[in-house]
Structure formats: C-alpha cells, structure tokens
Amino acid sequence: MQIEHDGARLFVATMGTGPDVVLLHPTPVHHDFWLPVAELLQDRYRLTLIDLRGHGGSTLGLDTSTAAAAITMEKLAEDTHA
C-alpha cells in the first residue's frame, strides 16, 4: 500500500496479528531487510514495514534542494507517524 505524506508517496506493508510493531530499516536498504525477521514474528505481532522516504518504493517527495525541504529525522518520524 502507499500513503501520501508531505509531498511523498510512502510504501507501507503490514503483516501478522497482535500488538503493533513498526520495523524501520537502516540506510541504504528498504523494508525487505526485515522480511526474514518479520516472517518469524508475524504469528505474534501486527508488523508494519515502511520504506523510509527516498528508499525502496517510497519517493523523496518535495524538492530537497533547500534546507527547509531536507530529509531530517523529524521528517522521517512524521512520515512513520502518518
């Protein structure tokens, strides 16, 4: 599934049932990084795997040539919350 947030299209996949757990990948990979672990956890948890902005199936979004539009930890956190 894709969601729109702050000018970017963000790839999000969910799997499993139970308490919610969000798995965030390191740079420069994407959500596939977590698939071996997610397959082991999906019987106990509802997992959300996100491609962070500019990774995998997610776009960068707005023009990042200005400091105001730069990808920051705060922006990534807002994307995750969305």
QUISUL-V721809 format. One record per residue. N is the residue number from 1. OMEGA is omega in degrees with one decimal (NA if undefined). BURIAL is I if it has 24 or more other ideal C-beta (glycine too) atoms within 12 Angstrom, else O. D_CENTER is the distance of its C-alpha to the mean C-alpha in Angstrom with 1 decimal. Layout:
n:N omega:OMEGA burial:BURIAL d_center:D_CENTER
n:N omega:OMEGA burial:BURIAL d_center:D_CENTER
This chain:
n:1 omega:176.0 burial:O d_center:11.1
n:2 omega:173.3 burial:O d_center:10.1
n:3 omega:176.5 burial:I d_center:10.2
n:4 omega:175.3 burial:O d_center:11.9
n:5 omega:174.2 burial:I d_center:11.5
n:6 omega:175.6 burial:I d_center:13.8
n:7 omega:-179.8 burial:O d_center:14.7
n:8 omega:168.8 burial:I d_center:11.5
n:9 omega:-174.6 burial:O d_center:10.4
n:10 omega:177.4 burial:I d_center:6.7
n:11 omega:179.2 burial:I d_center:6.4
n:12 omega:174.8 burial:I d_center:6.0
n:13 omega:174.6 burial:I d_center:8.5
n:14 omega:177.3 burial:O d_center:10.8
n:15 omega:176.0 burial:I d_center:13.8
n:16 omega:178.2 burial:O d_center:16.8
n:17 omega:179.7 burial:O d_center:18.7
n:18 omega:178.1 burial:O d_center:19.5
n:19 omega:-178.0 burial:O d_center:18.0
n:20 omega:174.0 burial:O d_center:14.4
n:21 omega:176.6 burial:O d_center:12.2
n:22 omega:178.5 burial:I d_center:8.5
n:23 omega:-179.6 burial:I d_center:7.9
n:24 omega:-177.8 burial:I d_center:6.1
n:25 omega:172.7 burial:I d_center:7.6
n:26 omega:174.2 burial:O d_center:10.3
n:27 omega:9.2 burial:O d_center:11.4
n:28 omega:-177.3 burial:O d_center:12.5
n:29 omega:178.2 burial:O d_center:11.0
n:30 omega:-170.7 burial:I d_center:8.1
n:31 omega:179.3 burial:I d_center:7.1
n:32 omega:177.0 burial:O d_center:10.9
n:33 omega:-174.4 burial:O d_center:11.6
n:34 omega:-172.3 burial:I d_center:11.3
n:35 omega:178.5 burial:O d_center:13.3
n:36 omega:178.6 burial:O d_center:16.7
n:37 omega:-178.4 burial:O d_center:15.9
n:38 omega:179.3 burial:I d_center:14.2
n:39 omega:178.3 burial:O d_center:17.4
n:40 omega:-174.8 burial:O d_center:19.5
n:41 omega:-170.5 burial:I d_center:17.8
n:42 omega:177.2 burial:O d_center:17.3
n:43 omega:-176.1 burial:O d_center:21.0
n:44 omega:-174.0 burial:O d_center:20.6
n:45 omega:168.3 burial:O d_center:17.1
n:46 omega:-173.4 burial:O d_center:14.8
n:47 omega:172.9 burial:I d_center:11.5
n:48 omega:178.9 burial:I d_center:8.1
n:49 omega:-174.9 burial:I d_center:5.8
n:50 omega:165.7 burial:I d_center:2.3
n:51 omega:179.7 burial:I d_center:3.5
n:52 omega:179.1 burial:I d_center:4.0
n:53 omega:178.4 burial:I d_center:7.1
n:54 omega:180.0 burial:I d_center:9.8
n:55 omega:175.0 burial:I d_center:8.5
n:56 omega:-177.8 burial:I d_center:9.2
n:57 omega:-179.9 burial:O d_center:9.3
n:58 omega:178.5 burial:I d_center:7.9
n:59 omega:176.3 burial:I d_center:10.9
n:60 omega:-178.5 burial:I d_center:12.0
n:61 omega:-175.6 burial:I d_center:13.6
n:62 omega:177.7 burial:O d_center:16.8
n:63 omega:-178.3 burial:O d_center:19.3
n:64 omega:-178.8 burial:O d_center:18.3
n:65 omega:178.2 burial:O d_center:21.9
n:66 omega:-179.8 burial:O d_center:22.8
n:67 omega:-178.2 burial:O d_center:22.1
n:68 omega:-177.8 burial:O d_center:21.2
n:69 omega:-177.5 burial:O d_center:18.3
n:70 omega:175.5 burial:O d_center:17.0
n:71 omega:-178.4 burial:I d_center:13.5
n:72 omega:175.2 burial:O d_center:14.0
n:73 omega:178.5 burial:O d_center:12.5
n:74 omega:-179.9 burial:O d_center:13.5
n:75 omega:178.2 burial:I d_center:11.7
n:76 omega:177.2 burial:I d_center:8.3
n:77 omega:177.4 burial:O d_center:9.5
n:78 omega:177.0 burial:O d_center:10.6
n:79 omega:-178.9 burial:I d_center:7.4
n:80 omega:179.1 burial:I d_center:6.1
n:81 omega:-179.8 burial:O d_center:9.7
n:82 omega:NA burial:O d_center:9.9
